[in-house]
Amino acid sequence: MSQPFVLLYTSPGCPDCAAVRRYLDQHGVVFEERDVTAPGVADEAKARYGVRIAPITVIGDAVLWGTFAEQKPRLDALLPRNAEKP
């Protein structure tokens, strides 16, 4: 099973952003990260996905936002189980 494209919008010092990043790393998920505090990135997220507050996790066509606890059930469902690291 191939991994879908994963994009993570984060903000420095955001504990939920760090938790999503850690979850992806622990499960061996390759992802692209964008900092919403960089010029234009929050506007890009708003234009593309309708939200501009981090964390925003994009997995293929699915857009998840909110706390890590809110995102985790969907992360579990959307990401391949074989990606988990030992």
Helices and strands as residue ranges (DSSP letters): E 6-10, H 15-26, E 32-35, H 41-49, E 56-59, E 62-65, H 68-78, G 81-83
